[in-house]
């Protein structure tokens, strides 16, 4: 049972990794990371 769970998790991880390598998805990831950085660097709202 544990082997099947690990194999399933590995399959999902590979799928996510493969999708992240595509150029249009890389642009989306970079944009999301930049938005998070911008939010963190903003001064607190008063």
N, C-alpha and C positions, 0 to 999 in steps of 0.2 A: 504494500500500500504506500509506504513512504517513497519507494522508488518511482512510482507513477506520479506522485505529487511533485517530486523534484524534476522529473522529466517534463511535466506540464509547465512548471515554472520556467524551466530553461527554454522551452519553446516560445513562451510569451516574451521572455527577455530578448530572445533572438529577433522576434518580430519587431519589437520596439526599437532595437538597435538598427535593424535594417531600414525601418521607416525614418529614423533620425538621420541616416546617411544621405537621404535624398535632398537635393539642393533646395527645393521649395520648402521643405520642412526645416532645413537648417536656418533659412531666413526667418521663419516663424519663431523658432527657438531663440535666435539672437534678439529678435524684437521683444519677446517676452522677458528675457533676461535684462535687457536694457530698461524696460519699464519698471521692473523690480528694483534695479539699481537707482533709477530716478526717484522712485517712491521713498527709498531708504535715505536718500541724500536731501530730501526736502525738509525744511525746518518744521517743527510741530505746529499744527494749526492752533490758533488761539481764539 
